[in-house]
Amino acid sequence: MTTPPPALLIAGHGTRDQAGAEAFRDFVRELGHRHPELPVAGGFIELSAPPLGEAVAELVERGVRRFAAVPLMLVSAGHAKGDIPAALSREKERHPGISYTYGRPLGPHPSLLSVLERRLDEVLGESARTPRDRADVTVLLVGRGSTDPDANAEVHKAARLLWEGRGYAGVETAFVSLAAPDVPSGLDRCVRLGARRIVVLPYFLFTGILPERVRQQTEGWAAAHPEVEVRSAEVIGPEPELLDLVMERYREAVEGDLRMNCDSCVYRIALPGFEDKVGLPQQPHFHPDDDGHHHHGHHHDGHAHAH
């Protein structure tokens, strides 16, 4: 009798936005439909149901003993580095006998860059099909923002990769929370760099409160600067490329081909101003919906790193 393949557990960030949470749940269901050979479940670290622990319990009830966990996140910030590994180690204590491997975050993958390019083309239409047409378009890629400099640097990496070879005047970066520059400052910077047409591109997987905030801030800035053409692009969304990429990360985790970017990680390397994070022990990040555990704020000072 052949051993069944490990199940797939998808770990989401969580959002207070019902549509965003539903988009995640739909994505998990779609992945399950596409891969009937695998048990697939998904849960959130915070803010949304179901919590990750419930998703693990669901897999265990289905007879799963081994699974691969893939974070449905674009960058490796506090959640991917500390919270999810801590949550998984807690589930291992709750369910003796289970084993798991842990995959890496999604971006910046070439297939996602292709989707981002498509989102820009949707906004620009026929006027940006060739590098020559794109030469007066400046893109402002807006990430979530983190207290982790490595995570913010990943957004810059995605911006650079999006710029390379596509012919845009430039691809600048901004963040919607916790990191500078914010969206209005990012737009100001584009103008100072000579931008004539700007497209604000949210570096987010699904709709939610933060992508909506990006759009509102963009519209507010545009209203105050009628002389600049500014447009908003859509989030990445549940595209086939995203479904395929999650399976690629699943296979990496199952086969042991893990390449976490540890080179500039605050938990391993003393980065200026972040020296106190080196070697921090792992602290579980308790989910508000999880039985009997405290609610928490959004501070990542105590979180650590699974290597």
Helices and strands as residue ranges (DSSP letters): E 7-12, H 18-34, E 40-44, H 52-61, E 66-71, H 78-78, I 79-83, H 84-94, E 99-102, H 110-124, G 125-128, H 131-134, E 137-143, H 149-163, E 170-175, H 183-192, E 197-202, H 209-224, E 229-232, H 240-255, G 275-277
